[in-house]
Amino acid sequence: MLIGTLNEVTVAYGETVILDGLSADIQAGACIAIVGANGAGKSTLLSLLAGEIAPTSGSMNWTAKAPSVTYFRQEQEEAGDADWERAETHMYRQRWQVPKSVDYAVASGGERMKIRLSATLAEHSGLVLLDEPTNHLDSDALEELIRIIQEGESTYLIASHDRHFIDKVADFVFEIEYGKLTVYKGNYTDYRKKKEKDREIRQKQYEQQQRKIAHVEEQIEALGDWSAKAHAESTKKGGRMMGAKEYFRMKAKKRDVQIRSKRKRLEAELEKERIEKPETEITVSFDVKGRRKKGKRVLELKEVRKDFDGRKLFADVSFTVQAGERIAFIGPNGAGKSTLFRMMLEEEGYEGKLWKTEGMTIGYLKQTVLDLPDVTMAEYFDVATFHEQGMIRTNLTNLGFTQAHWDLPLSALSMGERVKVKLMQFILEGADVLLLDEPTNHLDLPSREELEKTLESFPGTLLFASHDRYFTERMADGLLVFEKGTIRKVPMTYAEWKAREDAIQPEKSAEERLRLETELQAVLGQLSLLKPGDKKYAELDRDFQALSRRLRELD
């Protein structure tokens, strides 16, 4: 059943067209993933659906009464009192285990996302709009969000670059590319397969039509040559048999008719069904090269302990990182992954011994990418020679920047563009070791895929924290697991580690059952104090049904 339709919707700002004639149906109860490059118009489409902006032309029509709408915006820095009240009274926050005493101002990025998502999902709106909801979420929180959406009765439209997440929740994929919207049925994997197949078919059709056009043009050119010769013969003087000139005139006329006929048929066919050359898929190109290796060991920790605000963050940490290793940090939000990065950079104190090889260059990509000065790109990448400047501009173009970006202050760039600026900095520095804290958080899908290809050929050492499962499975040959108040190095890929975790799942299921039963009793206790007509009764009843359903799933 439809709840709404987009009808030839165009959104333009001045002369710049963001969305160009979008048409699509929105199915009730569906989960629709919106994908596209940074700046493609995903957030613009969500703002349109939220009623914040009006289309320049076209319309957004609801089939009946407009649904209630909740809009979760990307990277909101603060939570209001209303957000806190909804989050604290709603059980989604309890499932995500954010302590009620946590101070939002000093909370981790993941904790802030959980609080804001709790407030959003507590509203139970008919239409839920989520802009990059998985940024900063750890694997357990991500799986919880997946479950909530799968069980929910709302209609979801979600702008996301998280491929694992889209694979799990999406019924449809809306792709925005070059201002146009294409609808694909299925999840991310289905979308990529269908898109590639459609592109191959379109390319073949285009090439066939181009060969036909070339063949007809060759025929026309040959007829033109014959016509020109016939015209020339018809005008020659002397030595001609009687009637020869008339013969050649008629021959030239016949060729001219054939030329006009072929040209007309070709133009009519192209006007009816011209196949345009498929647009080149939006791509970017990174080129991060490490310098020569500085020995076998890059980093070593012995009996390291870190306390934070009077509590132990982790202790008894001992491990060694060898040159060329690719290590993923695995653990929940607040376990100390970003803290360990800062310790490696000597920005945080600690107890114990942390040794680094001398002379190596470290490139550090922070989670927030806010450590850039407020200068223009031209000033930031100021170099001495025209040759160096030309190289930098070429690399920036490969990263998707245009001439217009050159004079923009870095503060005016999107978060995804700031990530690319930092990567450009690593290119120039020739970093030996890359410390990447959530490197894909702000990158669009083409940039994520290109970054993966590039890092596979990076000869240096890679240490990264990421909740992007696709990225982690592809990049890591070992893990640093943050759990039970310590950090241990595990010589496994992420897939191998997950398989091991699944093998001990029955033990975890028992703990989950106990937690769910405790929450169920708490909800029943609150329901017993209310009447069915009370304002909070319906919400608690929904929570009761969700908990009961989860317990049945464990059975």
C-alpha positions as CSV (number, residue, x, y, z in Angstrom):
1,M,0.0,0.0,0.0
2,L,1.3,3.4,-0.9
3,I,1.5,6.2,1.6
4,G,2.9,8.8,-0.7
5,T,4.4,9.6,-4.2
6,L,7.1,11.9,-5.5
7,N,5.8,13.5,-8.8
8,E,8.5,15.1,-11.0
9,V,10.1,16.8,-8.0
10,T,12.8,19.3,-8.7
11,V,14.7,21.3,-6.1
12,A,17.0,24.1,-7.2
13,Y,18.9,26.8,-5.5
14,G,19.3,29.6,-8.0
15,E,20.9,28.1,-11.1
16,T,22.0,25.0,-9.3
17,V,19.7,22.0,-9.7
18,I,20.0,19.6,-6.8
19,L,17.2,17.2,-7.5
20,D,15.9,17.0,-11.1
21,G,12.5,15.6,-11.8
22,L,12.3,12.8,-9.1
23,S,9.4,10.4,-9.3
24,A,8.9,7.4,-6.9
25,D,6.3,5.6,-4.8
26,I,6.7,5.3,-1.1
27,Q,5.4,2.0,0.2
28,A,3.8,1.9,3.7
29,G,5.9,0.0,6.2
30,A,8.9,-0.2,3.9
31,C,12.5,0.6,4.7
32,I,14.0,2.7,1.9
33,A,17.7,3.3,1.8
34,I,18.8,6.5,0.1
35,V,22.3,6.3,-1.4
36,G,24.5,8.5,-3.5
37,A,27.7,10.5,-3.4
38,N,28.4,13.3,-0.9
39,G,26.4,16.4,-2.2
40,A,24.1,14.3,-4.4
41,G,21.0,15.6,-2.6
42,K,20.2,12.8,0.0
43,S,19.7,15.3,2.9
44,T,17.8,17.6,0.6
45,L,15.3,14.8,-0.2
46,L,14.9,14.1,3.5
47,S,14.3,17.8,4.2
48,L,11.7,17.8,1.5
49,L,9.9,14.7,2.9
50,A,10.0,16.3,6.4
51,G,8.2,19.4,5.0
52,E,11.1,21.7,5.8
53,I,11.6,22.8,2.1
54,A,9.2,22.9,-0.8
55,P,10.0,21.6,-4.3
56,T,10.9,24.2,-6.9
57,S,8.5,22.2,-9.2
58,G,6.6,19.0,-9.0
59,S,4.9,17.8,-5.8
60,M,5.1,15.4,-2.9
61,N,1.6,13.9,-2.4
62,W,0.4,11.8,0.5
63,T,-2.3,9.2,-0.4
64,A,-4.3,10.0,2.7
65,K,-3.6,12.1,5.8
66,A,0.0,13.1,5.9
67,P,1.8,10.8,8.4
68,S,3.5,12.0,11.6
69,V,7.2,12.6,10.8
70,T,10.4,12.3,12.9
71,Y,13.6,13.6,11.3
72,F,17.0,12.4,12.7
73,R,19.6,14.8,11.4
74,Q,23.3,13.9,10.7
75,E,25.9,15.1,13.2
76,Q,23.7,17.2,15.5
77,E,26.0,18.5,18.2
78,E,23.5,19.0,21.1
79,A,20.5,17.2,22.6
80,G,17.6,19.3,23.8
81,D,15.6,18.8,27.0
82,A,12.8,17.1,25.0
83,D,15.3,14.7,23.5
84,W,16.6,13.8,27.0
85,E,13.1,13.2,28.4
86,R,12.1,10.9,25.5
87,A,15.4,9.1,25.6
88,E,15.4,8.5,29.4
89,T,11.8,7.3,29.6
90,H,12.1,5.0,26.6
91,M,13.5,1.5,26.7
92,Y,15.5,1.8,23.5
93,R,18.1,3.7,25.6
94,Q,18.1,1.0,28.2
95,R,18.8,-1.6,25.5
96,W,21.8,0.5,24.4
97,Q,23.0,0.6,28.0
98,V,23.8,4.4,28.1
99,P,24.0,5.2,31.9
100,K,21.5,7.8,33.0
101,S,24.2,9.7,34.7
102,V,26.2,10.3,31.5
103,D,26.9,13.9,30.7
104,Y,26.0,14.6,27.0
105,A,28.7,17.2,26.8
106,V,31.5,14.7,27.5
107,A,29.8,11.6,26.1
108,S,31.5,9.6,23.3
109,G,30.2,9.9,19.7
110,G,28.5,6.6,20.0
111,E,26.8,7.4,23.3
112,R,25.4,10.7,21.8
113,M,24.1,8.8,18.8
114,K,22.3,6.3,21.1
115,I,20.7,9.1,23.1
116,R,19.5,10.9,20.0
117,L,18.3,7.7,18.3
118,S,16.4,6.7,21.5
119,A,14.6,10.1,21.5
120,T,13.8,9.7,17.7
121,L,12.5,6.2,17.9
122,A,10.5,6.8,21.0
123,E,8.1,9.0,19.0
124,H,6.8,6.0,17.0
125,S,6.0,8.3,14.1
126,G,4.4,7.0,10.9
127,L,7.4,8.2,8.8
128,V,10.9,8.1,10.3
129,L,13.7,9.9,8.4
130,L,17.2,9.0,9.5
131,D,20.3,10.7,8.1
132,E,23.4,8.6,8.7
133,P,22.1,7.0,11.9
134,T,24.9,4.4,12.1
135,N,27.9,6.8,12.5
136,H,29.8,6.1,15.7
137,L,27.6,3.1,16.7
138,D,29.5,0.0,17.8
139,S,28.6,-3.4,16.4
140,D,26.2,-4.3,19.2
141,A,24.3,-1.0,19.0
142,L,24.2,-1.3,15.2
143,E,22.6,-4.8,15.5
144,E,20.1,-3.4,18.0
145,L,19.1,-0.6,15.6
146,I,18.8,-3.2,12.8
147,R,16.4,-5.2,15.0
148,I,14.3,-2.2,15.9
149,I,13.8,-1.2,12.3
150,Q,13.0,-4.8,11.2
151,E,10.4,-5.1,14.0
152,G,9.1,-1.5,13.6
153,E,5.8,-0.7,11.9
154,S,6.8,2.8,10.7
155,T,7.9,3.6,7.2
156,Y,11.7,4.4,7.2
157,L,13.7,6.5,4.7
158,I,17.3,6.3,5.6
159,A,20.3,8.0,4.1
160,S,23.3,5.8,4.8
161,H,26.7,4.7,3.4
162,D,26.8,1.7,5.7
163,R,26.6,-1.3,3.3
164,H,26.1,-4.0,6.0
165,F,23.3,-1.9,7.6
166,I,21.5,-1.4,4.2
167,D,21.9,-5.1,3.4
168,K,20.1,-5.9,6.6
169,V,17.2,-3.4,6.6
170,A,16.4,-2.2,3.1
171,D,13.4,-3.2,1.1
172,F,14.2,-0.6,-1.6
173,V,17.2,1.5,-2.6
174,F,16.7,5.0,-3.9
175,E,19.9,6.0,-5.7
176,I,20.4,9.7,-6.4
177,E,23.1,10.3,-9.1
178,Y,23.5,13.4,-11.2
179,G,20.3,14.8,-9.8
180,K,18.2,11.8,-11.0
181,L,16.5,9.1,-8.9
182,T,16.6,5.4,-9.7
183,V,14.6,2.9,-7.7
184,Y,15.9,-0.6,-7.0
185,K,14.0,-3.3,-5.2
186,G,16.0,-5.1,-2.6
187,N,19.0,-4.4,-0.4
188,Y,22.5,-3.0,-1.1
189,T,23.8,-6.2,-2.6
190,D,20.8,-6.5,-4.9
191,Y,21.1,-2.8,-5.9
192,R,24.8,-3.1,-6.8
193,K,24.2,-6.3,-8.9
194,K,21.2,-4.7,-10.7
195,K,23.0,-1.4,-11.3
196,E,26.0,-3.1,-12.8
197,K,23.8,-5.4,-14.9
198,D,21.7,-2.4,-16.1
199,R,24.9,-0.5,-16.9
200,E,26.4,-3.4,-18.9
201,I,23.1,-3.7,-20.9
202,R,22.9,0.1,-21.5
203,Q,26.6,0.2,-22.6
204,K,26.0,-2.7,-25.1
205,Q,22.9,-1.0,-26.5
206,Y,24.8,2.3,-26.8
207,E,27.7,0.6,-28.6
208,Q,25.3,-1.2,-31.0
209,Q,23.6,2.1,-31.8
210,Q,26.9,3.8,-32.3
211,R,28.0,1.1,-34.7
212,K,24.8,1.4,-36.7
213,I,25.2,5.2,-36.8
214,A,28.7,4.8,-38.1
215,H,27.6,2.3,-40.7
216,V,24.8,4.6,-42.0
217,E,27.2,7.5,-42.0
218,E,29.7,5.4,-44.1
219,Q,26.9,4.6,-46.6
220,I,25.9,8.3,-46.7
221,E,29.5,9.3,-47.3
222,A,29.9,6.7,-50.1
223,L,26.6,7.9,-51.7
224,G,27.9,11.5,-51.4
225,D,31.1,10.5,-53.2
226,W,29.1,8.9,-56.0
227,S,26.8,11.8,-56.2
228,A,29.7,14.3,-56.4
229,K,31.3,12.2,-59.2
230,A,28.0,12.0,-61.0
231,H,27.6,15.8,-60.7
232,A,31.1,16.3,-62.0
233,E,30.5,14.0,-65.0
234,S,27.3,15.8,-65.8
235,T,29.0,19.1,-66.2
236,K,32.0,18.0,-68.2
237,K,32.3,19.6,-71.6
238,G,33.0,17.9,-75.0
239,G,33.6,14.3,-76.0
240,R,30.5,13.1,-74.4
241,M,28.0,10.7,-76.1
242,M,24.6,12.2,-76.6
243,G,22.5,11.9,-73.4
244,A,25.5,11.2,-71.1
245,K,25.1,14.5,-69.2
246,E,21.4,13.8,-68.6
247,Y,22.3,10.2,-67.4
248,F,24.8,11.5,-64.9
249,R,22.4,14.2,-63.7
250,M,19.7,11.6,-63.1
251,K,22.3,9.4,-61.3
252,A,23.4,12.3,-59.1
253,K,19.8,13.2,-58.3
254,K,19.0,9.6,-57.4
255,R,22.0,9.5,-55.1
256,D,21.0,12.8,-53.4
257,V,17.5,11.3,-52.8
258,Q,19.0,8.2,-51.2
259,I,21.3,10.4,-49.0
260,R,18.3,12.5,-47.8
261,S,16.2,9.3,-47.2
262,K,18.9,7.6,-45.2
263,R,19.7,10.8,-43.2
264,K,15.9,11.3,-42.5
265,R,15.4,7.7,-41.3
266,L,18.5,7.9,-39.1
267,E,17.4,11.2,-37.5
268,A,13.8,9.8,-37.0
269,E,15.2,6.7,-35.3
270,L,17.5,8.7,-33.0
271,E,14.7,11.1,-32.1
272,K,12.4,8.2,-31.2
273,E,15.0,6.2,-29.3
274,R,18.4,7.7,-28.9
275,I,20.5,5.8,-26.4
276,E,22.7,8.2,-24.5
277,K,26.2,7.0,-23.4
278,P,25.9,5.8,-19.8
279,E,27.3,8.3,-17.3
280,T,30.6,7.4,-15.8
281,E,29.9,6.2,-12.2
282,I,31.1,8.8,-9.7
283,T,34.5,7.8,-8.5
284,V,37.4,9.3,-6.5
285,S,41.0,8.3,-6.4
286,F,43.2,8.2,-3.4
287,D,47.0,7.6,-3.5
288,V,48.5,7.1,-0.1
289,K,52.1,5.9,-0.2
290,G,54.1,4.8,2.8
291,R,57.9,5.5,3.0
292,R,60.4,2.7,3.6
293,K,59.8,0.5,6.7
294,K,61.8,1.6,9.8
295,G,62.5,-1.9,11.3
296,K,60.3,-4.8,12.1
297,R,58.5,-3.5,15.2
298,V,56.4,-0.3,14.9
299,L,54.8,-0.2,18.3
300,E,55.0,-2.0,21.6
301,L,53.0,-1.7,24.9
302,K,54.0,-3.4,28.2
303,E,51.7,-3.4,31.2
304,V,49.9,-0.3,30.2
305,R,47.1,1.1,32.3
306,K,44.8,4.1,31.6
307,D,42.4,5.6,34.1
308,F,39.8,8.2,33.0
309,D,37.9,10.4,35.5
310,G,39.0,8.2,38.4
311,R,37.8,4.9,36.8
312,K,39.9,2.3,35.1
313,L,39.5,2.4,31.3
314,F,41.8,-0.6,30.7
315,A,44.8,-2.2,32.4
316,D,47.4,-5.0,31.9
317,V,47.7,-4.2,28.2
318,S,50.7,-5.7,26.4
319,F,51.1,-6.3,22.7
320,T,53.4,-5.6,19.8
321,V,52.5,-4.2,16.3
322,Q,54.8,-5.3,13.5
323,A,55.6,-3.2,10.4
324,G,53.0,-3.8,7.6
325,E,50.3,-5.2,9.9
326,R,46.6,-4.1,9.5
327,I,44.9,-4.1,12.9
328,A,41.3,-3.2,13.6
329,F,40.2,-1.9,17.0
330,I,37.1,-3.9,18.1
331,G,35.0,-2.9,21.1
332,P,31.9,-1.0,22.3
333,N,31.6,2.7,22.4
334,G,33.5,4.2,25.4
335,A,35.9,1.3,25.6
336,G,38.9,3.6,24.9
337,K,39.7,3.1,21.2
338,S,40.1,6.9,20.5
339,T,42.0,7.2,23.8
340,L,44.6,4.6,22.7
341,F,45.1,6.5,19.5
342,R,45.8,9.7,21.5
343,M,48.2,7.7,23.8
344,M,50.1,6.6,20.7
345,L,50.5,10.2,19.7
346,E,51.6,11.2,23.2
347,E,48.5,13.4,23.6
348,E,47.3,11.3,26.6
349,G,49.1,10.2,29.7
350,Y,49.2,6.6,30.9
351,E,50.9,4.1,33.2
352,G,53.3,1.5,31.9
353,K,55.5,1.5,28.8
354,L,54.6,2.5,25.3
355,W,57.5,2.3,22.7
356,K,57.5,3.5,19.1
357,T,60.2,3.1,16.5
358,E,62.1,6.3,15.9
359,G,61.8,8.3,12.7
360,M,58.5,7.1,11.5
361,T,55.8,9.5,10.2
362,I,52.3,9.0,11.6
363,G,49.1,10.1,9.9
364,Y,46.2,10.5,12.3
365,L,42.6,10.8,11.1
366,K,40.4,12.0,14.0
367,Q,36.8,10.8,14.3
368,T,35.4,14.3,14.1
369,V,37.9,15.8,11.5
370,L,37.7,19.1,13.3
371,D,41.4,19.6,13.7
372,L,41.8,21.6,10.5
373,P,42.7,25.4,10.7
374,D,40.2,28.0,9.4
375,V,42.2,28.8,6.2
376,T,41.4,28.2,2.6
377,M,42.5,25.1,0.8
378,A,45.0,27.2,-1.2
379,E,46.6,28.4,2.0
380,Y,46.6,25.0,3.6
381,F,48.4,23.4,0.7
382,D,50.7,26.3,0.0
383,V,53.9,25.1,-1.6
384,A,57.0,26.7,-3.1
385,T,56.9,25.6,-6.8
386,F,54.4,25.6,-9.6
387,H,55.3,21.9,-10.2
388,E,54.3,21.0,-6.6
389,Q,51.1,23.1,-6.8
390,G,50.2,21.4,-10.0
391,M,50.6,17.9,-8.4
392,I,48.5,19.0,-5.5
393,R,45.7,20.3,-7.7
394,T,45.7,17.1,-9.7
395,N,45.4,15.0,-6.6
396,L,42.6,17.2,-5.2
397,T,40.7,16.8,-8.5
398,N,41.1,13.1,-8.2
399,L,39.6,13.3,-4.7
400,G,36.5,15.0,-6.2
401,F,37.3,18.7,-5.5
402,T,36.7,21.4,-8.1
403,Q,38.4,24.8,-8.8
404,A,35.7,26.4,-6.7
405,H,36.9,24.5,-3.6
406,W,40.4,26.0,-3.9
407,D,39.4,29.3,-2.4
408,L,36.9,28.0,0.2
409,P,37.8,28.0,3.9
410,L,38.2,24.5,5.2
411,S,35.5,25.2,7.8
412,A,33.0,25.5,4.9
413,L,33.7,21.9,3.7
414,S,31.4,19.0,4.5
415,M,32.7,16.4,6.9
416,G,33.3,14.0,4.0
417,E,35.4,16.6,2.2
418,R,37.4,17.3,5.3
419,V,38.3,13.6,5.5
420,K,39.6,13.8,1.9
421,V,41.7,16.9,2.9
422,K,43.3,14.9,5.7
423,L,44.0,12.0,3.3
424,M,45.6,14.6,0.9
425,Q,47.8,15.6,3.8
426,F,48.9,12.0,4.3
427,I,49.7,11.8,0.5
428,L,52.1,14.8,0.9
429,E,53.7,13.5,4.1
430,G,54.2,9.9,2.8
431,A,53.1,8.5,6.2
432,D,54.6,5.2,7.4
433,V,51.8,4.5,9.9
434,L,48.1,5.5,9.5
435,L,45.9,5.8,12.6
436,L,42.3,6.0,11.3
437,D,39.5,6.7,13.8
438,E,36.2,5.9,12.0
439,P,37.7,6.7,8.5
440,T,34.5,5.9,6.6
441,N,32.0,7.8,8.8
442,H,31.6,10.8,6.5
443,L,32.6,9.2,3.1
444,D,30.1,8.4,0.5
445,L,29.9,4.9,-1.1
446,P,32.3,5.6,-4.0
447,S,34.8,7.1,-1.7
448,R,34.6,4.2,0.8
449,E,35.1,1.6,-2.0
450,E,38.1,3.6,-3.5
451,L,39.6,4.1,0.0
452,E,39.5,0.3,0.5
453,K,41.2,-0.4,-2.8
454,T,43.9,2.2,-2.0
455,L,44.6,1.0,1.6
456,E,45.0,-2.6,0.2
457,S,48.1,-1.4,-1.7
458,F,49.4,0.9,1.2
459,P,52.8,-0.5,2.1
460,G,52.9,0.9,5.7
461,T,51.2,-0.1,8.9
462,L,47.5,0.5,9.4
463,L,45.7,0.8,12.8
464,F,42.0,1.7,12.6
465,A,38.8,1.8,14.5
466,S,35.7,1.4,12.4
467,H,32.1,0.2,12.8
468,D,31.9,-0.3,9.1
469,R,31.7,-4.1,8.9
470,Y,32.5,-4.2,5.2
471,F,35.5,-2.0,5.6
472,T,36.8,-4.0,8.6
473,E,36.3,-7.4,7.0
474,R,38.2,-6.3,3.9
475,M,41.1,-4.4,5.6
476,A,42.0,-6.2,8.9
477,D,44.4,-9.1,9.2
478,G,44.4,-8.9,13.0
479,L,42.4,-7.3,15.8
480,L,42.8,-5.4,19.0
481,V,39.8,-6.5,21.1
482,F,38.7,-4.0,23.9
483,E,36.8,-6.1,26.4
484,K,36.6,-6.8,30.2
485,G,38.8,-3.9,31.1
486,T,41.8,-4.8,29.0
487,I,43.0,-4.9,25.4
488,R,44.2,-8.1,23.8
489,K,45.7,-8.7,20.3
490,V,43.9,-11.5,18.4
491,P,45.6,-13.0,15.2
492,M,42.3,-13.3,13.4
493,T,40.3,-11.6,10.6
494,Y,37.1,-10.0,11.6
495,A,35.0,-12.8,10.0
496,E,37.0,-15.4,11.9
497,W,36.5,-13.6,15.2
498,K,32.7,-13.2,14.5
499,A,32.4,-16.9,13.7
500,R,34.1,-17.7,17.1
501,E,31.8,-15.3,18.9
502,D,28.7,-16.9,17.3
503,A,30.0,-20.3,18.6
504,I,29.6,-19.1,22.2
505,Q,26.3,-17.3,21.5
506,P,24.2,-19.6,23.7
507,E,26.0,-18.2,26.8
508,K,25.3,-14.7,25.6
509,S,21.6,-15.6,24.9
510,A,21.2,-16.7,28.5
511,E,22.4,-13.3,29.7
512,E,20.1,-11.6,27.1
513,R,17.1,-13.6,28.3
514,L,17.8,-12.5,32.0
515,R,18.0,-8.9,30.9
516,L,14.8,-9.0,28.8
517,E,12.9,-10.8,31.6
518,T,14.0,-8.1,34.1
519,E,12.9,-5.3,31.7
520,L,9.6,-7.1,31.1
521,Q,8.8,-7.3,34.8
522,A,9.6,-3.5,35.1
523,V,7.3,-2.7,32.3
524,L,4.5,-4.9,33.7
525,G,5.0,-3.1,37.1
526,Q,4.5,0.3,35.4
527,L,1.5,-0.9,33.4
528,S,-0.2,-2.2,36.5
529,L,-0.3,1.4,37.8
530,L,-1.9,2.8,34.7
531,K,-5.3,2.6,33.0
532,P,-5.6,1.8,29.2
533,G,-6.6,5.4,28.5
534,D,-3.6,6.9,30.1
535,K,-1.1,8.7,27.8
536,K,1.8,6.5,28.7
537,Y,-0.1,3.2,28.6
538,A,0.1,2.8,24.8
539,E,3.9,3.3,24.8
540,L,4.5,0.9,27.6
541,D,2.2,-1.6,25.9
542,R,4.3,-1.4,22.7
543,D,7.4,-2.0,24.8
544,F,5.8,-5.0,26.4
545,Q,4.9,-6.5,23.0
546,A,8.5,-5.8,21.7
547,L,10.1,-7.5,24.7
548,S,7.7,-10.5,24.5
549,R,8.5,-10.9,20.8
550,R,12.3,-10.8,21.5
551,L,11.9,-13.4,24.2
552,R,10.0,-15.7,21.7
553,E,12.9,-15.2,19.2
554,L,15.4,-16.4,21.8
555,D,13.3,-19.6,22.2
